[in-house]
Amino acid sequence: GLNANFLVAGQQRSFVMMAPPATFSGPRPLFVGFNGTSENGTRFANRADLADFAAAGFIVLAPSSVGNGMFWPIWDGMRPPGSEGGANKDLAYFDTLVTCVAAHYEVDKKRIYVGGHSAGGIFTNKVLRARSQLIAGAIVGSGVFDLTSDGTEATPSPLLAIVTWGGDNDRYAGTTPGGITVPDFT
């Protein structure tokens, strides 16, 4: 269900958690799904049918964004060159959520997956690049890869990523709901 007032990096955060049915035992895979623009964790969990992951034996987390981003304000997933490695409250949120859930549930640490759509896809790319040693795989839906570096030159650990995009004519340029101008990208 919904968990609120989860304090991380000085921010009150919320998330939806779904546990697998009791018929599943032993270490369980974990899936963390990141909401897109104009959503929160609850709406994304419903729209993306994340309960199906829980029914299949996954522990599921759907954290809600709070507008920490620099370019796209939903998640802090895109940063200009030179600022990629700075403190990131959303990465701290991800790290704390995974650690907290693993302290209360048997998480299979070799089967931690992330995914998201649009702004959540952008942040999924950020997590993949910054935490590749922890992640087994990902589903990135219409998430920009540009400017998602973690600021290191380290080679990411091998993992499986499924990437989808809206097609050759799927592009965006303009001003975000937070008033930030986004360059044209496809």
N, C-alpha and C positions, 0 to 999 in steps of 0.2 A: 504494500500500500504506500500511500504518500507519507514521506518523512520530511518534516519541516524543522526550521531553527537549527540546522546543522552548521556550526560555526567553523569556517575555514578561511585562513588568511584575512581575518577581520571582516568577513562578510557572512551574513545569514544566508544559507543556501538550502535548497530543497531537492528531493529526488523521489522517484518511484522505485520501489524494490519489489520484485516478484521472485518467490522461491519456487523451485520445482516441486512437484507432488512428492509426498512422503514415500512413495513407492521407489523413488530413486535414492540410492545410498552411495556412500563413498565420495571422494572428491568430485566436484561438479565443475563444468566449464562456466565461465563468467562472460556475459555479454553486456557491454556498456554502450548505450545508444544515445547520441547527442541530437537534441532538437534543432530544427531549422528556424528561420526567421518567422516571427509572429506565432511561435509555439512555446510551450514549456515541456518539461519532461512528461507530464500526464498526457497532454495532447499528442505528443510524438509517440508515446507508448501505445496509445489507442490507434492512431493513424497507421503506424507501422506494424500493428498486430504483434507487438513484442510478447504478449502472453503466449503466443505459439512457441517462442523460444523456451519459456519457462515450462510449458507442457512437454517439451522435448527433453527436459532435464537440465536446462541452463538456469543459473542464478542470473537474474536480469536487473540491471540498474538503468534508469532513465533520469539523469540529472537535469535540472533546469538551469538555463543560462541566465545571467543577470546583466548583460550588456558591457562586458569588460573589453571588447575588441577595439583596436585602433583603426583599422580600415573598414572592417565589417563589424558593427558593434555587438553582435550577438554573443560570440565567443572570442577569446583572445587567441585567434588562430593565425592571423596574418600580421606580420611586422615588417617595417622598412629595414633595409640592410643596415647593420650596425646595432640594431636593438633586439635582434632575435633571441639572444640569450639572457635577457633581463628577467626579473621576477615576473611570474605569470600566475595570477590567482586561479585561473581555470585549470592549468596543469597541476597546481597544488591541490585543487578540489578533486581532480581525477585521482591523484596519488593517494589522498586521504580516504576517498571512498573505497578504493580497492583494498587498502590496508585495513580499514574498518570492517568491511564485509568479510575479508579473509580471517579476521580475528573472531568472527561469530559464526561463520559457515565454513565447511570444508571446500575451499576453492582449489581446483586443479591449476596450479601455477603455470603449467605448460599449455593451458587452454584458456587464455584470456583474450577476448575478442572485443573490438570496438566497431562502431558504425554510426553513420549519420547521413542526413540529407541536407543539401544546400549549405547553409551556415554550419550545420552539424557535420556535413561532409568536409568542409574546410577544416574544422577543428579535429575531425578524425585524422586528416592528413598531418596536422600539427602533432597529434599524439603519436602517430606512426613514426614520425621523424624524431621526436624527442624521447620516446619510450619503446623503441623497437626491440630492445632486449627483453621487454616484459610481454609484448604482444605476440600472439600466435597468428593472428589474421584480422582482416577488416573488410567491411563493406562500405565503400565511399560512393554516395549518390550525389552527382552534380556538385562535387566539392572541388574548388580551385586548389591546385597544388602550389602555384606561385606564392612566394612570400611566407611559406609555412615552415621554413628552416628553423632549427633549434639553435643555430649559430655555431655549431661545431662542424668540423670536417670529418667526423667519425663516419665510417661506413656503417649504415644501418644493419642490424641483424636480419637474417633471412626470415621472411614471413609471407603469408599468402594474403593478397589484397584483390578484391573484386571491385572494379571501378566502373561506374556507369555515368553516362553524360547524356544530355537531352538530344544530341544530334548536331549536325554540322551548322545549323542555324541557331543554336542555343548560345546566346551571348548576353552580356550585361555591361552596362556603363551607366553611371548616373550618381545620384545622391541617395545614401542610405537613410533609413528612418532617423538615425542619429545626426544627420546633417554632414556626413563624411562623404567626400567625392571619391568615387571608385573609378579607376581607369578601365577602359574597354578591355574585356577579356572574353575568350571563347573557350 
